[in-house]
Amino acid sequence: MKFKFITIKNFRNFEEISIELTNKNVLFGMNDVGKTNFLYALRFLFDKDIRKQNFNDADYYRKNTDAPIEIVFAIDISDTEDDDCKKLRARLKGAILSDQNIVYIKLLAIYDEKEMV
């Protein structure tokens, strides 16, 4: 299993960003450029306990709650000998075709004015 890319839209300090990934990535930069927010976007995508907290208006880029938060992550599962690829294919069962090698995980958050989340 290999990471391919991540796209983040309207989340915290990211209006829209798309980054190609490998399985070894290093994040570095000045303070307040978004390193922690980038990692938090990944946590929202993969950690169900974090998702239970929901997003609030401060999580939207410049508090623009009219546009949804969108996080898309792509994974290459073409290595048929890799145990993680096998597990993911088995878990997805009929959701993907047998010759499909890229899996997309998408989180879409639409702000609810009444609930304020």
Rosetta blueprint (number, residue, H / E / L):
1 M L
2 K E
3 F E
4 K E
5 F E
6 I E
7 T E
8 I E
9 K E
10 N E
11 F E
12 R L
13 N L
14 F E
15 E E
16 E E
17 I E
18 S E
19 I E
20 E E
21 L L
22 T L
23 N L
24 K L
25 N L
26 V L
27 L L
28 F L
29 G L
30 M L
31 N L
32 D L
33 V L
34 G L
35 K H
36 T H
37 N H
38 F H
39 L H
40 Y H
41 A H
42 L H
43 R H
44 F H
45 L H
46 F H
47 D L
48 K H
49 D H
50 I H
51 R H
52 K L
53 Q L
54 N L
55 F L
56 N L
57 D H
58 A H
59 D H
60 Y E
61 Y H
62 R H
63 K H
64 N L
65 T L
66 D L
67 A L
68 P L
69 I E
70 E E
71 I E
72 V E
73 F E
74 A E
75 I E
76 D E
77 I L
78 S L
79 D L
80 T L
81 E L
82 D L
83 D H
84 D H
85 C H
86 K H
87 K H
88 L H
89 R H
90 A H
91 R H
92 L H
93 K H
94 G H
95 A H
96 I L
97 L L
98 S L
99 D L
100 Q L
101 N L
102 I E
103 V E
104 Y E
105 I E
106 K E
107 L E
108 L E
109 A E
110 I L
111 Y L
112 D L
113 E L
114 K L
115 E L
116 M L
117 V L
